[in-house]
Structure formats: C-alpha cells, structure tokens
Amino acid sequence: MNNTDGKLVFFHGLSQDEAVQAMRAVKVALGDSTKLAFAMSTPSNLHWQVEELIEHVLEEHRAMNDSGKKPSGPD
C-alpha cells in the first residue's frame, strides 16, 4: 500500500484522560482536526513497523471521514 500521506499523532503510556487532554491541545495548536489522525499504542501495535502503523491508522481515518462519521476522540 505505502500510503503515508497525512498527519498522525501517536501516544504511548498516557492514561485515557491524559490522551484526551493531549488530543485537545494538539487540535487547538494545529487547527483543522479533520486532517489529523490520532492513535495510541496497544499490545498488538507495539510490534508493528512504523510505516505499517501509519498506513493503517491513516487508512482508517480516511474511511471514517469518507463515510461521514466523525473520528473518535475529543472535540
């Protein structure tokens, strides 16, 4: 696939509340949040190659935006 065009912020080791606060701060700092994807580490994705993780997250983000669904996360 090799489609890594997009913006992605990846979190590791944050609590749910810390992640939500961080996402809100990033959205304020960077503006247009519809073009910005967020991800957190999970036991399974910790072993993924970075390129594979970026492609997967951005593909899911595009699919949610294309279907008219709002990506999960803070407003």
TAMOSUL-V515467 format. One record per helix or strand. SS is the DSSP state (hx for helix, st for strand). FROM is the first residue (numbers start at 1). TO is the last residue. Records with the same first field share a line. If there is no record, write none. Layout:
BEGIN
SS->FROM-TO ; FROM-TO
END
This chain:
BEGIN
st->7-11 ; 36-40
hx->16-30 ; 33-35 ; 45-47 ; 50-66
END
